[in-house]
Amino acid sequence: MEKEAVQPEAWAPFAEGADHIFTNPVLAEIANKHGKTTAQVMIRWFLQRNYVMIPKSVHKKKLAENFNVFDFKLDAEDMGKIKTLDQGHSVLEDEMDPEIAESFR
Ligand SMILES: NC(=O)c1ccc[n+]([C@@H]2O[C@H](COP(=O)([O-])OP(=O)(O)OC[C@H]3O[C@@H](n4cnc5c(N)ncnc54)[C@H](OP(=O)(O)O)[C@@H]3O)[C@@H](O)[C@H]2O)c1
């Protein structure tokens, strides 16, 4: 793994479930291709980009699902499709909004 001066970490790796993320059709298509769930696809995306992420669940079954991500790999086509999901802004609080940024102080 390449050393980075700053280690990126996801704030809310599943967007706190916002924007119907778990049923997103692009993620669902990739998940079906690999016989995995959309949550597992999202986790692989973070792992393959060397981002730290701490996916939160209060359900044992989902926690187990979230650990079961080391038997498949997203390919370049999958990564490219996921890149098209970037909306250029956060679906949660937008920390680039001065008012929101100020509220974090
Ligand atoms: N977002 C913040 O402001 C913030 C701030 C400080 C620290 N953190 C930490 O960052 C981590 C991220 O947690 P987060 O709550 O912010 O958001 P998140 O991890 O993006 O999303 C959590 C949501 O995903 C659901 N989920 C988890 N695994 C799933 C699966 N396999 N299938 C379907 N749904 C699944 C959870 O539901 P269930 O729980 O019902 O399974 C919960 O509704 C946590 O450790 C949290 O303590 C977050």
The ligand as a Gaussian input file, in Angstrom:
#p B3LYP/6-31G(d) Opt

LIG

0 1
 N      -22.156000      10.447000      10.328000
 C      -21.649000      11.122000      11.362000
 O      -21.988000      12.277000      11.605000
 C      -20.604000      10.471000      12.252000
 C      -19.933000      11.258000      13.174000
 C      -18.981000      10.676000      14.006000
 C      -18.730000       9.313000      13.906000
 N      -19.407000       8.564000      13.004000
 C      -19.117000       7.144000      12.927000
 O      -18.965000       6.766000      11.576000
 C      -19.461000       5.435000      11.392000
 C      -20.476000       5.474000      10.298000
 O      -21.811000       5.453000      10.777000
 P      -22.996000       6.362000      10.291000
 O      -24.149000       6.010000      11.133000
 O      -22.556000       7.747000      10.243000
 O      -23.365000       5.984000       8.822000
 P      -23.191000       4.791000       7.753000
 O      -22.244000       3.759000       8.230000
 O      -22.969000       5.487000       6.483000
 O      -24.659000       4.181000       7.673000
 C      -25.262000       3.478000       8.713000
 C      -26.588000       2.946000       8.172000
 O      -26.333000       1.860000       7.287000
 C      -27.139000       0.752000       7.662000
 N      -26.411000      -0.481000       7.294000
 C      -25.215000      -0.899000       7.766000
 N      -24.845000      -2.040000       7.158000
 C      -25.843000      -2.361000       6.290000
 C      -26.059000      -3.426000       5.376000
 N      -25.144000      -4.398000       5.216000
 N      -27.202000      -3.437000       4.638000
 C      -28.125000      -2.450000       4.767000
 N      -27.981000      -1.406000       5.622000
 C      -26.842000      -1.363000       6.376000
 C      -27.358000       0.912000       9.145000
 O      -28.558000       0.285000       9.520000
 P      -28.690000      -0.657000      10.818000
 O      -27.875000      -0.039000      11.922000
 O      -30.154000      -0.649000      11.058000
 O      -28.166000      -1.984000      10.411000
 C      -27.472000       2.436000       9.277000
 O      -28.807000       2.850000       8.959000
 C      -20.011000       4.968000      12.725000
 O      -19.046000       4.159000      13.325000
 C      -20.248000       6.281000      13.460000
 O      -20.153000       6.130000      14.865000
 C      -20.330000       9.116000      12.170000

